[in-house]
Amino acid sequence: MATIFRDLSYRYQWFYDTISRLAALSVGGEGKFRQLALQGLTINSGKDDRILDLCCGSGQATQFLLKYSQNVTGLDASPLSLQRAKKNVPQAEYVEAFAENMPFADNSFDLVHTSAALHEMQPEQLQQIIREVYRVLKPGGVFALVDFHQPQNILFIPGLWIFFWLFETETAWMLLKTDLLGLLTASGFRDSQQNFYAGGSLQVIQTKK
Ligand SMILES: C[S@@+](CC[C@H](N)C(=O)[O-])C[C@H]1O[C@@H](n2cnc3c(N)ncnc32)[C@H](O)[C@@H]1O
């Protein structure tokens, strides 16, 4: 079941975007969801801060990051997603690469943002990605992410489970059992803030190198 819908959502952007928009209603709409990880951030000293949208997909969040800086890079492993991102958000630069082995120098970015992507990673891969994010961030730079979390309000459990059964794989279920904040802290991140939305089924973490 999951593979059919998952495959369709990745093959047809309109399908992915429709599902994202419907899911985002739980936090007040897509615009709100796309900027959830950025709330309260004072990232920019100016419009030149270097921002990385990690696992940028078709640029769904990349367009919002351009409000903070003109210097935004999107990275994704999928050539098809990057092709769409270049068309949807041509103002950003794009790099095709794996998040666990990024082709950037140490201390390159002021902000690394990632939305709805870490739940696709195997545990080892997730740890390697966290290490890579730490490496490419400048000292004092911010890692801001939004992803799934085990719901704290039981009313949100059926909706999340149906969503997972239709669209996700075992890695999303694994993320529900993962202490993401603990992993970040163990990798050296500090001054972390974790906030929950949609009955706890979404978590936002902002943390610093
Ligand atoms: C669910 S989409 C999220 C896209 C977008 N960030 C959003 O908020 O809608 C996950 C994205 O992660 C990318 N991805 C998955 N594994 C990756 C990896 N190891 N390195 C880079 N990108 C990866 C996929 O190609 C896909 O575009």
The ligand as an SDF file (V2000), in Angstrom:
LIG
                    3D

 27 29  0  0  0  0  0  0  0  0999 V2000
    9.7140   14.0170    1.7470 C   0  0  0  0  0  0  0  0  0  0  0  0
   10.8340   14.8820    0.7270 S   0  0  0  0  0  0  0  0  0  0  0  0
   10.9120   16.4490    1.5370 C   0  0  0  0  0  0  0  0  0  0  0  0
   11.1420   17.5350    0.5450 C   0  0  0  0  0  0  0  0  0  0  0  0
   11.0430   18.9540    1.0870 C   0  0  0  0  0  0  0  0  0  0  0  0
   12.1210   19.2480    2.0130 N   0  0  0  0  0  0  0  0  0  0  0  0
    9.7020   19.2190    1.7390 C   0  0  0  0  0  0  0  0  0  0  0  0
    9.6850   19.7830    2.8410 O   0  0  0  0  0  0  0  0  0  0  0  0
    8.6570   18.9200    1.1410 O   0  0  0  0  0  0  0  0  0  0  0  0
   12.3850   14.1550    1.1500 C   0  0  0  0  0  0  0  0  0  0  0  0
   13.5000   14.5350    0.1930 C   0  0  0  0  0  0  0  0  0  0  0  0
   14.7220   14.0260    0.7110 O   0  0  0  0  0  0  0  0  0  0  0  0
   15.5170   13.5810   -0.3720 C   0  0  0  0  0  0  0  0  0  0  0  0
   16.4930   12.6180    0.1640 N   0  0  0  0  0  0  0  0  0  0  0  0
   16.2380   11.4150    0.7070 C   0  0  0  0  0  0  0  0  0  0  0  0
   17.3760   10.8430    1.1220 N   0  0  0  0  0  0  0  0  0  0  0  0
   18.3790   11.7210    0.8400 C   0  0  0  0  0  0  0  0  0  0  0  0
   19.7830   11.7110    1.0580 C   0  0  0  0  0  0  0  0  0  0  0  0
   20.3870   10.6810    1.6430 N   0  0  0  0  0  0  0  0  0  0  0  0
   20.5010   12.7770    0.6490 N   0  0  0  0  0  0  0  0  0  0  0  0
   19.9020   13.8230    0.0430 C   0  0  0  0  0  0  0  0  0  0  0  0
   18.5680   13.8870   -0.1870 N   0  0  0  0  0  0  0  0  0  0  0  0
   17.8150   12.8480    0.2170 C   0  0  0  0  0  0  0  0  0  0  0  0
   14.5200   12.9940   -1.3550 C   0  0  0  0  0  0  0  0  0  0  0  0
   15.0670   12.9530   -2.6570 O   0  0  0  0  0  0  0  0  0  0  0  0
   13.3590   13.9670   -1.2210 C   0  0  0  0  0  0  0  0  0  0  0  0
   13.4420   15.0130   -2.1450 O   0  0  0  0  0  0  0  0  0  0  0  0
  1  2  1  0
  2  3  1  0
  2 10  1  0
  3  4  1  0
  4  5  1  0
  5  6  1  0
  5  7  1  0
  7  8  2  0
  7  9  1  0
 10 11  1  0
 11 12  1  0
 11 26  1  0
 12 13  1  0
 13 14  1  0
 13 24  1  0
 14 15  1  0
 14 23  1  0
 15 16  2  0
 16 17  1  0
 17 18  1  0
 17 23  2  0
 18 19  1  0
 18 20  2  0
 20 21  1  0
 21 22  2  0
 22 23  1  0
 24 25  1  0
 24 26  1  0
 26 27  1  0
M  CHG  2   2   1   9  -1
M  END
$$$$
